[in-house]
Amino acid sequence: MTPDLAADAPTKTHRDENFPVASRLIARPLRAPVLAFYRFVRAADDVADSPDLAPEAKRARLDAMERALRAGDPGEPLAAALHAADRRFGAGIEQACRLLDAFRQDAVKSRYADWDELLAYCRLSAEPVGRFLLRLHGESARADASADALCSALQILNHLQDLVKDRDALDRIYLPEPWLAEAGGEGAFFDPADERAARARRALVDAALDRTDDLLDRAADLPARVSSRRLAAESAVTIALARRLTAKLRRADPVATRVALSKRDFALAFSGVPLALARRGASDRAVVSRIVAGSGSSFKLGMAAQSPARRRAQHAVYAFCRVIDDIADGAAPLSEKRVFLDVWRREIGALPDAPTHPIGRELAHAMRAFDLPAEEFFALLDGMESDALPRVRIADEAGLDLYCRRVAGAVGALSIRIFGAPHAHDFALVLGRALQIVNILRDIDEDAAIERVYVPLTRLAALGIPAGEDVPAAAIVTDPRFPRACEDLAAEARAGFAQADRMLAGLDRRTLKPAILMMEGYRALFHKLEARGFAQRGPRMRLSKREKARLVLSSLRSAP
């Protein structure tokens, strides 16, 4: 290997990276091998990114770097240092060689076909870093999957940060091509003057961040899976920084400006280490709690009224509903949504014995504790499959009944078991349908914006409302006859609430208190919708904090 095979000077040092490299959290004897690994890999990355080298020249230099590393060539200080570290600590060479494979790919590949192909790249370009740190610290393979998820998340976050930089300087775009097509193609996606594309870009970046959130959820137990307290602390800091960067990327457009972590972000992440280490045995519950806390769902009223054990199970069910709903509502291509939902089908199919996701592990606990039937989770997934379509229309009454049974009846059937009232199954189905109709009435404009109309086509036809294949949802819901269809649905919701009230007379209200709170919350929302009228629509109707507090106080006064 000749001296010019690596760049003359690195484009970055370890202090320039998004996430800590050889920080003081790492034991002092291990910082030198970490830096040796980083410097060799940084030099190889610079070769792959060089604007002055042709692809074959890049690959030739990377091949030479691998030979020097494996031989411990004393003429190449970076390779020799990492070779020596590997001989002493048993880690470095194999992981660096996998990274070299990623750089070889970078030399010739500039676009990606789908999310799975991007993750396959991350297995080469990111996961070996975590494996190196684990082996360096003498950790077992039990932490590998969590570390892999964390490293892949960090890599994708970096890709999202550098969308413009990678495209302009390297002609590389890591966001898959079908995703770009959803915004009108590569040109439109990167056009700062295209307002329509900017809205689509925002939705696509959010969908990609949903996937990184999923990876970070899978990585959340990493601090608990390593025996080294220092490595656990480093992992906790890195996860915290990744969460902070994700939040920043949700607030800003990475095409309009480069989004980066600040010194304050680092300070806050490091300051949270003691608490993170104290809680590292409860990471699965923390993942679920984070999802629940981020929601404004009316179901939180009912969840708050339960005992800790029942609330834990209800939170798990809600978190599952939230993540699959986000997949269905997200901007990813339909083919990708189906892949993501299939991952959850496999997770549910493995319960309660072999969960792999923190939400899955919490669901497994709930299934054992409350005898929750897996078929209800599959019904929810079926409902999300239909919602994931680019154009949603309900053919007839049977279609509406089936949809309500899947997305609302399933939640009710699971919830009443958690409440301790499995005999109230029919009540749960009746109430669930009423609540779903309220959701439909509340979200008419929001749903129309993503081409969804849940009023059956047979009803629209009876009212003379055009709803053919070429009619957009916005035209349907703004038709002057559409409020009549809403009034008919409102009558069904009213009848559903009345039937649920009658059924409650023969049931234990105390056991069903969480369901009653949900019912009264939705009933109050329904009354607000009726008072406004269905011809006068505006911002999404919600209950205020005062209204929610009034409902809770009322339930306390009426409790037996």
DRENDO-573407 format. One record per residue (C-alpha): x negated, y, z; residue in one letter. Coordinates in Angstrom, 3 decimals, always signed. Example, Ala and Ser with C-alpha at 12.3 -4.5 7.8 and 13.67 -1.06 7.14 Angstrom:
REM residues 2
((-12.300,-4.500,+7.800),"A"),
((-13.670,-1.060,+7.140),"S"),
//
This chain:
REM residues 560
((+0.000,+0.000,+0.000),"M"),
((-1.414,+3.368,-0.979),"T"),
((-1.041,+6.482,+1.183),"P"),
((+1.461,+8.159,-1.159),"D"),
((+4.087,+5.407,-0.923),"L"),
((+5.768,+7.182,+2.002),"A"),
((+6.658,+10.869,+1.974),"A"),
((+3.863,+13.227,+2.989),"D"),
((+5.980,+14.757,+5.742),"A"),
((+9.298,+13.488,+7.125),"P"),
((+12.412,+15.447,+6.233),"T"),
((+13.624,+14.981,+9.823),"K"),
((+12.258,+14.126,+13.222),"T"),
((+14.054,+12.196,+15.918),"H"),
((+15.091,+15.514,+17.488),"R"),
((+17.064,+16.462,+14.369),"D"),
((+19.443,+13.511,+14.437),"E"),
((+23.138,+13.614,+15.383),"N"),
((+22.680,+11.138,+18.178),"F"),
((+19.967,+10.556,+20.806),"P"),
((+16.792,+8.772,+19.672),"V"),
((+14.304,+7.683,+22.364),"A"),
((+15.962,+9.966,+24.905),"S"),
((+14.943,+9.953,+28.539),"R"),
((+17.728,+7.508,+29.226),"L"),
((+15.555,+4.883,+27.520),"I"),
((+12.869,+3.448,+29.820),"A"),
((+9.500,+5.124,+29.192),"R"),
((+7.669,+1.934,+28.038),"P"),
((+10.336,+1.401,+25.370),"L"),
((+10.331,+4.909,+23.898),"R"),
((+7.151,+4.326,+21.878),"A"),
((+8.546,+1.284,+19.987),"P"),
((+11.806,+3.170,+19.400),"V"),
((+9.863,+6.039,+17.858),"L"),
((+7.737,+3.629,+15.817),"A"),
((+10.918,+2.098,+14.417),"F"),
((+12.459,+5.493,+13.760),"Y"),
((+9.403,+6.921,+11.994),"R"),
((+8.970,+3.954,+9.680),"F"),
((+12.671,+3.912,+8.781),"V"),
((+12.734,+7.694,+8.346),"R"),
((+9.861,+7.475,+5.874),"A"),
((+11.619,+4.721,+3.934),"A"),
((+14.850,+6.721,+3.869),"D"),
((+12.938,+9.691,+2.461),"D"),
((+11.626,+7.483,-0.345),"V"),
((+15.196,+6.392,-1.213),"A"),
((+16.361,+10.021,-1.165),"D"),
((+13.415,+11.465,-3.110),"S"),
((+14.574,+13.652,-6.036),"P"),
((+11.234,+13.105,-7.786),"D"),
((+11.297,+9.321,-8.114),"L"),
((+13.182,+7.132,-10.569),"A"),
((+15.248,+4.267,-9.104),"P"),
((+12.734,+1.575,-10.017),"E"),
((+9.876,+3.610,-8.589),"A"),
((+11.799,+3.973,-5.343),"K"),
((+12.440,+0.253,-5.131),"R"),
((+8.776,-0.496,-5.882),"A"),
((+7.654,+1.758,-3.040),"R"),
((+10.189,+0.254,-0.649),"L"),
((+8.948,-3.233,-1.589),"D"),
((+5.395,-2.108,-0.844),"A"),
((+6.488,-0.694,+2.511),"M"),
((+8.027,-4.046,+3.423),"E"),
((+4.828,-5.898,+2.508),"R"),
((+2.785,-3.487,+4.604),"A"),
((+5.172,-3.861,+7.549),"L"),
((+5.124,-7.642,+7.496),"R"),
((+1.343,-7.710,+7.156),"A"),
((+0.700,-4.952,+9.700),"G"),
((-1.450,-3.131,+7.121),"D"),
((-3.869,-0.947,+9.128),"P"),
((-4.092,+1.421,+6.157),"G"),
((-0.466,+2.382,+6.650),"E"),
((-0.073,+3.811,+10.173),"P"),
((+3.745,+3.767,+10.261),"L"),
((+3.951,+0.138,+9.165),"A"),
((+1.105,-0.877,+11.469),"A"),
((+2.696,+0.820,+14.495),"A"),
((+6.034,-0.912,+14.006),"L"),
((+4.331,-4.248,+13.310),"H"),
((+2.439,-3.917,+16.589),"A"),
((+5.626,-3.021,+18.460),"A"),
((+7.338,-6.101,+17.077),"D"),
((+4.457,-8.335,+18.155),"R"),
((+4.723,-6.964,+21.679),"R"),
((+8.497,-6.729,+22.096),"F"),
((+9.845,-9.203,+19.541),"G"),
((+11.945,-6.655,+17.679),"A"),
((+11.517,-4.265,+14.785),"G"),
((+10.341,-5.992,+11.625),"I"),
((+13.451,-7.941,+10.661),"E"),
((+15.795,-5.085,+11.517),"Q"),
((+13.689,-2.588,+9.551),"A"),
((+13.637,-4.936,+6.553),"C"),
((+17.418,-5.029,+6.532),"R"),
((+17.392,-1.245,+6.478),"L"),
((+15.000,-1.380,+3.532),"L"),
((+17.663,-3.410,+1.731),"D"),
((+20.091,-0.536,+2.307),"A"),
((+17.590,+1.956,+0.910),"F"),
((+17.048,-0.248,-2.145),"R"),
((+20.801,-0.154,-2.648),"Q"),
((+20.818,+3.629,-2.262),"D"),
((+18.244,+3.865,-5.047),"A"),
((+20.647,+2.379,-7.596),"V"),
((+24.189,+2.664,-6.201),"K"),
((+26.019,+5.960,-5.852),"S"),
((+29.744,+5.087,-5.581),"R"),
((+31.848,+2.615,-3.572),"Y"),
((+34.881,+0.616,-4.660),"A"),
((+36.716,+0.304,-1.327),"D"),
((+36.368,+0.513,+2.438),"W"),
((+35.131,-3.065,+2.769),"D"),
((+32.275,-2.309,+0.367),"E"),
((+31.381,+0.739,+2.452),"L"),
((+31.351,-1.399,+5.606),"L"),
((+29.129,-3.915,+3.821),"A"),
((+26.683,-1.075,+3.191),"Y"),
((+26.867,-0.138,+6.880),"C"),
((+25.897,-3.703,+7.778),"R"),
((+22.587,-2.978,+6.059),"L"),
((+22.154,+0.727,+6.753),"S"),
((+23.397,+1.062,+10.341),"A"),
((+23.964,-2.185,+12.225),"E"),
((+20.257,-3.166,+12.274),"P"),
((+19.522,-0.081,+14.384),"V"),
((+21.779,-1.298,+17.162),"G"),
((+20.453,-4.851,+16.868),"R"),
((+16.895,-3.520,+17.223),"F"),
((+17.748,-1.662,+20.435),"L"),
((+19.513,-4.693,+21.862),"L"),
((+16.613,-7.047,+21.114),"R"),
((+14.102,-4.479,+22.383),"L"),
((+15.932,-4.438,+25.717),"H"),
((+16.194,-8.228,+25.829),"G"),
((+19.977,-8.197,+25.499),"E"),
((+21.984,-11.235,+24.437),"S"),
((+24.149,-11.570,+21.356),"A"),
((+27.306,-10.873,+23.400),"R"),
((+26.802,-7.164,+22.741),"A"),
((+26.138,-7.484,+18.994),"D"),
((+29.670,-6.953,+17.673),"A"),
((+30.226,-3.862,+19.813),"S"),
((+26.883,-2.387,+18.806),"A"),
((+27.614,-3.143,+15.150),"D"),
((+30.923,-1.266,+15.379),"A"),
((+29.264,+1.739,+17.014),"L"),
((+26.489,+1.955,+14.442),"C"),
((+28.922,+1.651,+11.531),"S"),
((+31.052,+4.422,+13.022),"A"),
((+28.000,+6.680,+13.368),"L"),
((+27.002,+5.992,+9.770),"Q"),
((+30.450,+6.838,+8.399),"I"),
((+30.637,+10.001,+10.493),"L"),
((+27.308,+11.035,+8.982),"N"),
((+28.670,+10.334,+5.492),"H"),
((+31.675,+12.556,+6.207),"L"),
((+29.440,+15.323,+7.541),"Q"),
((+27.252,+15.183,+4.441),"D"),
((+29.889,+14.761,+1.730),"L"),
((+28.749,+17.838,-0.184),"V"),
((+25.048,+17.465,+0.565),"K"),
((+24.948,+13.827,-0.569),"D"),
((+26.854,+14.589,-3.741),"R"),
((+24.890,+17.694,-4.715),"D"),
((+21.398,+16.509,-3.798),"A"),
((+21.635,+12.760,-4.418),"L"),
((+24.725,+12.232,-6.585),"D"),
((+26.031,+9.852,-3.906),"R"),
((+29.540,+9.711,-2.523),"I"),
((+30.195,+7.149,+0.164),"Y"),
((+33.943,+7.782,+0.478),"L"),
((+35.361,+5.097,-1.848),"P"),
((+36.444,+6.112,-5.343),"E"),
((+40.112,+5.057,-4.933),"P"),
((+40.293,+7.384,-1.932),"W"),
((+39.003,+10.270,-4.034),"L"),
((+41.584,+9.392,-6.674),"A"),
((+44.343,+10.076,-4.134),"E"),
((+43.240,+13.738,-4.211),"A"),
((+43.151,+13.874,-7.994),"G"),
((+39.664,+12.489,-8.516),"G"),
((+36.133,+13.427,-7.569),"E"),
((+36.224,+16.878,-9.167),"G"),
((+39.444,+17.914,-7.454),"A"),
((+38.358,+16.445,-4.103),"F"),
((+35.292,+18.692,-3.999),"F"),
((+36.955,+21.788,-5.508),"D"),
((+37.211,+24.408,-2.724),"P"),
((+39.669,+26.484,-4.777),"A"),
((+42.209,+23.687,-5.318),"D"),
((+44.741,+24.091,-2.503),"E"),
((+46.683,+20.927,-3.326),"R"),
((+43.483,+18.915,-3.376),"A"),
((+42.411,+20.544,-0.108),"A"),
((+45.575,+19.268,+1.594),"R"),
((+45.006,+15.815,+0.142),"A"),
((+41.340,+15.953,+1.180),"R"),
((+42.329,+16.822,+4.743),"R"),
((+44.664,+13.815,+4.869),"A"),
((+42.010,+11.511,+3.383),"L"),
((+39.308,+12.651,+5.793),"V"),
((+41.758,+12.090,+8.659),"D"),
((+42.484,+8.586,+7.347),"A"),
((+38.744,+7.873,+7.254),"A"),
((+38.434,+9.222,+10.800),"L"),
((+41.224,+6.863,+11.858),"D"),
((+38.969,+4.031,+10.668),"R"),
((+35.988,+5.403,+12.604),"T"),
((+38.236,+5.701,+15.662),"D"),
((+39.030,+2.015,+15.246),"D"),
((+35.309,+1.215,+15.113),"L"),
((+34.659,+3.345,+18.196),"L"),
((+37.489,+1.546,+19.989),"D"),
((+35.773,-1.751,+19.156),"R"),
((+32.506,-0.300,+20.470),"A"),
((+33.983,+1.016,+23.715),"A"),
((+32.947,-2.028,+25.757),"D"),
((+29.288,-1.829,+24.696),"L"),
((+28.127,-0.219,+27.978),"P"),
((+29.761,-3.107,+29.845),"A"),
((+28.200,-5.761,+27.605),"R"),
((+24.567,-4.784,+28.143),"V"),
((+22.649,-5.620,+31.290),"S"),
((+20.248,-2.674,+31.065),"S"),
((+21.765,+0.243,+32.937),"R"),
((+19.656,+2.658,+30.907),"R"),
((+20.853,+1.214,+27.601),"L"),
((+24.420,+1.287,+28.927),"A"),
((+23.970,+4.993,+29.658),"A"),
((+22.500,+5.641,+26.195),"E"),
((+25.438,+3.771,+24.655),"S"),
((+27.957,+5.768,+26.675),"A"),
((+26.393,+9.059,+25.581),"V"),
((+26.368,+7.992,+21.944),"T"),
((+30.032,+6.937,+22.049),"I"),
((+30.962,+10.238,+23.714),"A"),
((+29.091,+12.217,+21.064),"L"),
((+30.758,+10.221,+18.298),"A"),
((+34.176,+11.003,+19.782),"R"),
((+33.291,+14.688,+19.931),"R"),
((+32.073,+14.711,+16.344),"L"),
((+35.241,+12.928,+15.202),"T"),
((+37.348,+15.610,+16.890),"A"),
((+35.321,+18.352,+15.212),"K"),
((+35.703,+16.724,+11.814),"L"),
((+39.469,+16.630,+12.348),"R"),
((+39.512,+20.363,+13.031),"R"),
((+37.255,+21.523,+10.194),"A"),
((+36.918,+20.800,+6.480),"D"),
((+33.571,+19.056,+5.873),"P"),
((+33.669,+20.105,+2.213),"V"),
((+34.012,+23.789,+3.107),"A"),
((+31.410,+23.713,+5.886),"T"),
((+29.011,+21.275,+7.477),"R"),
((+30.391,+20.130,+10.798),"V"),
((+27.780,+19.450,+13.477),"A"),
((+27.414,+18.760,+17.167),"L"),
((+26.254,+21.610,+19.385),"S"),
((+23.937,+21.711,+22.374),"K"),
((+27.055,+22.033,+24.495),"R"),
((+28.393,+18.786,+23.024),"D"),
((+25.172,+17.028,+24.004),"F"),
((+25.254,+18.526,+27.488),"A"),
((+28.837,+17.426,+28.063),"L"),
((+28.133,+13.928,+26.750),"A"),
((+25.123,+13.467,+29.017),"F"),
((+26.986,+14.891,+32.017),"S"),
((+29.678,+12.256,+31.597),"G"),
((+27.277,+9.325,+32.008),"V"),
((+27.926,+8.629,+35.738),"P"),
((+31.691,+8.451,+35.219),"L"),
((+31.313,+6.347,+32.070),"A"),
((+29.110,+3.841,+33.897),"L"),
((+31.505,+3.710,+36.836),"A"),
((+34.369,+2.838,+34.489),"R"),
((+32.552,+0.530,+32.130),"R"),
((+34.440,-2.518,+33.340),"G"),
((+37.776,-1.046,+32.216),"A"),
((+36.968,-0.024,+28.652),"S"),
((+39.938,-1.822,+27.056),"D"),
((+42.416,+0.010,+29.255),"R"),
((+40.568,+3.268,+28.584),"A"),
((+40.989,+2.792,+24.825),"V"),
((+44.720,+2.238,+25.234),"V"),
((+45.063,+5.174,+27.645),"S"),
((+43.317,+7.486,+25.180),"R"),
((+45.809,+6.585,+22.453),"I"),
((+48.800,+7.003,+24.760),"V"),
((+47.508,+10.314,+26.124),"A"),
((+47.164,+11.689,+22.611),"G"),
((+50.815,+11.087,+21.799),"S"),
((+53.850,+13.270,+22.293),"G"),
((+56.214,+10.331,+21.944),"S"),
((+59.558,+10.383,+23.709),"S"),
((+58.750,+6.827,+24.829),"F"),
((+56.298,+8.281,+27.347),"K"),
((+59.304,+9.149,+29.500),"L"),
((+60.149,+5.474,+29.875),"G"),
((+56.560,+4.374,+30.284),"M"),
((+56.023,+6.773,+33.188),"A"),
((+58.911,+5.206,+35.102),"A"),
((+57.343,+1.750,+35.363),"Q"),
((+55.191,-0.014,+37.914),"S"),
((+51.439,-0.045,+37.143),"P"),
((+51.454,-3.629,+35.812),"A"),
((+54.472,-3.060,+33.595),"R"),
((+53.170,+0.324,+32.474),"R"),
((+49.875,-1.277,+31.461),"R"),
((+51.731,-3.734,+29.228),"A"),
((+53.974,-1.030,+27.784),"Q"),
((+50.937,+1.116,+27.026),"H"),
((+49.392,-1.784,+25.117),"A"),
((+52.544,-2.212,+23.019),"V"),
((+52.719,+1.521,+22.381),"Y"),
((+49.023,+1.717,+21.376),"A"),
((+49.574,-1.117,+18.905),"F"),
((+52.594,+0.681,+17.441),"C"),
((+50.647,+3.926,+17.222),"R"),
((+47.652,+2.530,+15.342),"V"),
((+49.682,+0.560,+12.807),"I"),
((+51.999,+3.532,+12.307),"D"),
((+48.953,+5.716,+11.633),"D"),
((+47.815,+3.217,+9.002),"I"),
((+51.214,+3.293,+7.285),"A"),
((+51.469,+7.094,+7.477),"D"),
((+47.862,+7.729,+6.473),"G"),
((+46.580,+8.874,+3.106),"A"),
((+44.432,+5.833,+2.301),"A"),
((+45.283,+3.986,-0.928),"P"),
((+48.039,+1.379,-0.611),"L"),
((+45.606,-1.486,-1.230),"S"),
((+43.487,-0.313,+1.717),"E"),
((+46.493,+0.094,+3.998),"K"),
((+47.453,-3.502,+3.306),"R"),
((+43.949,-4.662,+4.176),"V"),
((+43.999,-2.694,+7.437),"F"),
((+47.425,-4.079,+8.374),"L"),
((+46.250,-7.596,+7.526),"D"),
((+43.445,-7.166,+10.052),"V"),
((+46.137,-6.585,+12.675),"W"),
((+48.106,-9.603,+11.437),"R"),
((+45.050,-11.733,+12.086),"R"),
((+44.582,-10.115,+15.498),"E"),
((+48.183,-10.854,+16.516),"I"),
((+47.856,-14.369,+15.112),"G"),
((+44.873,-14.954,+17.395),"A"),
((+46.741,-13.883,+20.552),"L"),
((+46.696,-14.561,+23.366),"P"),
((+43.642,-16.805,+23.182),"D"),
((+41.120,-15.084,+20.922),"A"),
((+41.559,-11.302,+20.688),"P"),
((+38.724,-9.245,+19.191),"T"),
((+40.049,-5.691,+19.583),"H"),
((+40.542,-3.842,+22.892),"P"),
((+44.216,-3.297,+22.084),"I"),
((+44.433,-6.995,+21.227),"G"),
((+42.921,-7.909,+24.575),"R"),
((+45.433,-5.707,+26.391),"E"),
((+48.268,-7.233,+24.356),"L"),
((+47.004,-10.707,+25.245),"A"),
((+47.218,-9.750,+28.920),"H"),
((+50.762,-8.443,+28.382),"A"),
((+51.834,-11.550,+26.451),"M"),
((+50.726,-13.808,+29.264),"R"),
((+52.263,-11.645,+31.971),"A"),
((+55.645,-11.025,+30.335),"F"),
((+56.055,-13.789,+27.753),"D"),
((+56.050,-11.409,+24.791),"L"),
((+56.890,-13.175,+21.504),"P"),
((+54.340,-12.748,+18.715),"A"),
((+57.105,-12.641,+16.091),"E"),
((+58.170,-9.202,+17.317),"E"),
((+54.672,-7.846,+16.634),"F"),
((+54.802,-9.398,+13.177),"F"),
((+58.193,-7.731,+12.632),"A"),
((+56.624,-4.373,+13.445),"L"),
((+53.871,-5.058,+10.929),"L"),
((+56.496,-5.935,+8.316),"D"),
((+58.127,-2.569,+8.976),"G"),
((+54.821,-0.781,+8.557),"M"),
((+54.193,-2.649,+5.296),"E"),
((+57.346,-1.089,+3.891),"S"),
((+56.451,+2.353,+5.258),"D"),
((+53.003,+2.114,+3.679),"A"),
((+54.454,+2.218,+0.165),"L"),
((+53.844,+5.457,-1.749),"P"),
((+57.617,+5.826,-2.266),"R"),
((+60.087,+4.578,+0.350),"V"),
((+63.786,+4.190,-0.396),"R"),
((+66.351,+2.001,+1.386),"I"),
((+68.588,+0.137,-1.064),"A"),
((+71.694,-0.479,+1.023),"D"),
((+73.175,-1.056,+4.493),"E"),
((+71.444,-4.414,+4.862),"A"),
((+68.124,-2.762,+4.061),"G"),
((+68.691,-0.090,+6.701),"L"),
((+69.661,-2.711,+9.270),"D"),
((+66.545,-4.762,+8.499),"L"),
((+64.269,-1.722,+8.699),"Y"),
((+65.742,-0.629,+12.042),"C"),
((+65.450,-4.178,+13.394),"R"),
((+61.781,-4.343,+12.441),"R"),
((+60.533,-0.963,+13.611),"V"),
((+62.852,-0.271,+16.554),"A"),
((+64.523,-3.532,+17.488),"G"),
((+61.137,-5.201,+17.838),"A"),
((+59.955,-2.498,+20.248),"V"),
((+63.145,-2.908,+22.253),"G"),
((+62.862,-6.707,+22.334),"A"),
((+59.304,-6.421,+23.656),"L"),
((+60.085,-3.640,+26.093),"S"),
((+63.006,-5.261,+27.897),"I"),
((+60.778,-8.259,+28.645),"R"),
((+58.218,-5.927,+30.140),"I"),
((+60.978,-4.219,+32.153),"F"),
((+61.910,-7.630,+33.573),"G"),
((+65.275,-7.896,+31.798),"A"),
((+64.938,-10.408,+28.944),"P"),
((+68.692,-11.088,+29.213),"H"),
((+69.276,-7.520,+27.926),"A"),
((+68.050,-8.461,+24.453),"H"),
((+71.276,-7.442,+22.674),"D"),
((+71.324,-4.124,+24.530),"F"),
((+67.760,-3.495,+23.372),"A"),
((+68.700,-4.095,+19.721),"L"),
((+71.742,-1.814,+19.885),"V"),
((+69.812,+0.954,+21.612),"L"),
((+66.811,+0.521,+19.338),"G"),
((+68.928,+1.051,+16.238),"R"),
((+70.492,+4.208,+17.712),"A"),
((+67.075,+5.608,+18.599),"L"),
((+65.731,+4.859,+15.124),"Q"),
((+68.631,+6.687,+13.497),"I"),
((+67.809,+9.693,+15.669),"V"),
((+64.215,+9.437,+14.449),"N"),
((+65.437,+9.368,+10.843),"I"),
((+67.599,+12.456,+11.394),"L"),
((+64.819,+14.303,+13.193),"R"),
((+62.130,+13.565,+10.587),"D"),
((+64.028,+14.161,+7.325),"I"),
((+61.734,+16.874,+5.979),"D"),
((+58.567,+15.336,+7.365),"E"),
((+59.438,+12.018,+5.722),"D"),
((+60.436,+13.666,+2.448),"A"),
((+57.018,+15.315,+2.282),"A"),
((+55.498,+11.827,+1.971),"I"),
((+58.239,+10.532,-0.361),"E"),
((+60.353,+8.721,+2.213),"R"),
((+64.149,+8.757,+2.355),"V"),
((+65.825,+6.383,+4.790),"Y"),
((+69.461,+7.149,+3.948),"V"),
((+70.524,+4.123,+1.862),"P"),
((+70.760,+4.675,-1.874),"L"),
((+74.303,+3.262,-1.829),"T"),
((+75.386,+6.100,+0.473),"R"),
((+73.649,+8.704,-1.650),"L"),
((+75.353,+7.345,-4.758),"A"),
((+78.753,+7.447,-3.042),"A"),
((+78.218,+11.148,-2.387),"L"),
((+77.057,+11.783,-5.950),"G"),
((+73.480,+12.613,-4.904),"I"),
((+70.976,+11.741,-7.670),"P"),
((+68.290,+9.406,-6.301),"A"),
((+66.814,+7.618,-9.299),"G"),
((+63.190,+6.609,-9.755),"E"),
((+62.343,+10.030,-11.192),"D"),
((+63.994,+12.038,-8.398),"V"),
((+61.543,+13.245,-5.721),"P"),
((+62.460,+12.970,-2.061),"A"),
((+62.455,+16.758,-1.671),"A"),
((+65.213,+17.060,-4.274),"A"),
((+67.318,+14.439,-2.504),"I"),
((+67.134,+15.982,+0.974),"V"),
((+67.792,+19.516,-0.306),"T"),
((+70.885,+18.488,-2.257),"D"),
((+73.862,+20.402,-0.755),"P"),
((+75.694,+17.091,-0.262),"R"),
((+72.871,+15.531,+1.783),"F"),
((+74.051,+16.959,+5.157),"P"),
((+77.185,+14.827,+4.778),"R"),
((+75.004,+11.727,+4.625),"A"),
((+73.254,+12.931,+7.790),"C"),
((+76.610,+13.421,+9.528),"E"),
((+77.550,+9.837,+8.685),"D"),
((+74.274,+8.628,+10.193),"L"),
((+74.861,+10.842,+13.234),"A"),
((+78.223,+9.148,+13.761),"A"),
((+76.413,+5.786,+13.821),"E"),
((+73.918,+7.085,+16.364),"A"),
((+76.778,+8.398,+18.512),"R"),
((+78.525,+5.038,+18.317),"A"),
((+75.270,+3.275,+19.164),"G"),
((+74.782,+5.353,+22.305),"F"),
((+78.378,+4.667,+23.322),"A"),
((+77.965,+0.917,+22.812),"Q"),
((+74.728,+0.943,+24.801),"A"),
((+76.541,+2.763,+27.634),"D"),
((+79.245,+0.075,+27.683),"R"),
((+76.669,-2.720,+27.696),"M"),
((+74.829,-1.096,+30.601),"L"),
((+77.903,-1.538,+32.772),"A"),
((+77.154,-5.254,+32.945),"G"),
((+73.391,-4.925,+33.399),"L"),
((+71.016,-4.034,+36.215),"D"),
((+70.451,-0.291,+35.741),"R"),
((+67.583,-0.309,+38.197),"R"),
((+65.595,-2.820,+36.169),"T"),
((+66.440,-0.971,+32.967),"L"),
((+65.555,+2.456,+34.319),"K"),
((+62.721,+2.965,+31.768),"P"),
((+65.130,+2.127,+28.928),"A"),
((+67.731,+4.497,+30.343),"I"),
((+65.174,+7.291,+30.501),"L"),
((+64.262,+6.683,+26.866),"M"),
((+67.930,+6.580,+25.933),"M"),
((+68.722,+9.830,+27.713),"E"),
((+65.675,+11.517,+26.218),"G"),
((+66.778,+10.553,+22.727),"Y"),
((+70.381,+11.445,+23.482),"R"),
((+69.288,+14.936,+24.527),"A"),
((+67.261,+15.238,+21.323),"L"),
((+70.256,+14.046,+19.314),"F"),
((+72.480,+16.681,+20.898),"H"),
((+69.962,+19.356,+19.917),"K"),
((+69.974,+18.096,+16.336),"L"),
((+73.772,+18.125,+16.267),"E"),
((+73.898,+21.634,+17.739),"A"),
((+71.578,+22.947,+15.028),"R"),
((+73.512,+21.162,+12.312),"G"),
((+72.167,+19.065,+9.485),"F"),
((+72.486,+21.814,+6.889),"A"),
((+70.150,+23.986,+8.973),"Q"),
((+66.819,+22.252,+9.273),"R"),
((+63.639,+23.691,+10.674),"G"),
((+60.562,+22.624,+12.630),"P"),
((+60.542,+19.120,+14.056),"R"),
((+62.933,+19.041,+16.987),"M"),
((+61.368,+18.173,+20.352),"R"),
((+62.288,+18.194,+24.002),"L"),
((+60.546,+20.831,+26.046),"S"),
((+58.551,+19.958,+29.152),"K"),
((+61.361,+21.441,+31.233),"R"),
((+63.958,+19.265,+29.519),"E"),
((+61.841,+16.168,+30.059),"K"),
((+61.319,+17.060,+33.734),"A"),
((+65.069,+17.542,+34.131),"R"),
((+65.683,+14.060,+32.745),"L"),
((+63.182,+12.505,+35.148),"V"),
((+64.681,+14.328,+38.143),"L"),
((+68.164,+13.281,+37.087),"S"),
((+67.059,+9.645,+36.898),"S"),
((+65.565,+9.860,+40.373),"L"),
((+68.800,+11.258,+41.821),"R"),
((+70.915,+8.598,+40.125),"S"),
((+68.662,+5.678,+41.081),"A"),
((+70.468,+3.095,+43.265),"P"),
//
